[in-house]
Amino acid sequence: LIIIRCHSTTFLVHRDIIVECSSYFQGCIMGFYREGFDRSVDFSDDDDVRPECVYAYLSFVHHWYFAAWANGKPSGQGLMSIASRMTLSSVAEAIILSDRLLNRAMLILLKEVFIGLLQARQTAWLDAKATNRIWGDAEHQAYFNDYTSSFDVFSRGHADDRLMQEAIAHSWHIVTRQTMALHTHYEAKLSRDFVLRVGAKRHRPDGEDICTNMVERAAGVFLVESDRSVTEAFLRDRRRRRRVLGLFRSLEGLIKVQDLAPWYKEPPEAAEERSARFREGAAGMALVVWGGCF
């Protein structure tokens, strides 16, 4: 077990769960650093890492790890159910922390999850707007705070996070374009950067709307990134399987790979190929023996 300290909060997690796909934790815990000797990681001195961020990140990582263990491969299915109980800003904080902890797989999955959650919150806000026209009500205030907080989280990032900000700004544009009273009510509370994002390239001087659906664009970009990541992971796994088979190639036909490496799961096609090669080799050996050459 590994202890993670973040200010006044302490988390106790299993080593394999946080090390999986996180180069930061791999270097700390599996290397020769103090964290590896003490079995603890301390974020108390970091002002930009809060206990809520760590909790959100660990919630996603735990679900992702056990889903991968149960299904035999990493999957982002089910992460949306966890995100639906969180705010947009909490998921945004988990994305930033995934980037800091060098967890590329989780970073890509959470970006997809964030866009899906943003679309769901946009639909919910449109429904709430149709029934509740009191813009200062707590319901509308909660949606507004969620949008602006998540926008501010991505303001700390680099240029790659601009796409997330564009998606949030466009979603706000969709919610308020038919009811300018809602935009006017909260306009004074919007940051200058948010206002510029909402207004940039969305209207021609003649008032014609030329905006591009940045939410769908972001979803498409992150889907391509996810497919590419899965493909790279598949290729790495296939190379690893070939290396494992190569280790025991000299014993092929005499002993199964699982006898020496019980943790290794041989794919069905590889098992059939190995059996076919063994049958061919055994037949050739029988011919040599029958011919008196052995």
Secondary structure, DSSP 4 states (H G I P E B T S, - for coil): -EEEEETTEEEEE-HHHHHTT-HHHHHHHSSSSHHHHHTEEE-TT-TT--HHHHHHHHHHHHHHHHHHHHHSS---TTHHHHHTTS-HHHHHHHHHHHHHTT-HHHHHHHHHHHHHHHHHHHHHHHHHHHH---TTSHHHHHHHHHHHHHHHHHTTS-GGGHHHHHHHHHHHHHHHSS-HHHHHHHGGGS-HHHHHHHHTTTB-TT--B----HHHHHHHHHHHHHHHHHHHHHHHHHHHHHHHHHHTGGGTTTS-HHHH-TT----HHHHHHHHHHHHHHHHHHHHHHHTT--
